[in-house]
Amino acid sequence: MHALLDDGQQHELKQAIDHAKLFLAQAKYERLLDKSTLAQNREKLGLLLDALQIVIQALQKLTVQKRKKVNPTKFIKSLQLIQKLKMSLDANANSRLIYLTLCLDLEL
């Protein structure tokens, strides 16, 4: 955890969280055009799923604290999707299909 908070080090989870923030900022179809090798590298895809879960949970908490009127079902559905995709990745499902499902079905 210390490596995540320290700016000097580039921990792989910190890099994945930065990539997750960029991923969420993109439109649905821009995510598909991303030329990264995430769809082919299972380890990086797993890290992205973990990072997306962390970022979405933080967004949900921040939204509740600021009392913004945002539909909470988007956060819940997104977290459920990520959990389902993590289980599929653990069950050796096709990583390209997992990435495609993530890009198309993510609510945020």
C-alpha positions, 0 to 999 in steps of 0.5 A: 500500500505504501508503494501506491501512495509514494509518488516516486515509485511506479507500482504496477497497481498504481499504473493500472489505476491510472489506466483505469481512470483513463479507461473510464474517461473514454466513450464506450467505442473509444475503449474498443479502439484502444490499441493496448495489449490488455485483451491479449495479456491476462495478467494486465487485464486482471490488474485493470479489473482490480483497478477499475473496482478500486476506482469505481468504489472510490467514485461511489463513495465520493458521490455519496459524500458530496450528495450528488444525485447520481443513479447508484445502480450504475455503480452497482451494475458496474461492480457486479460486471467487474466481479463477473468478469474476474470470475470468468478470467479465473475460469480461463475464459477468452480474454478478448471476449472479457475485454469486449464485454467490459468495453460494451457493458460497463455502465460508467 
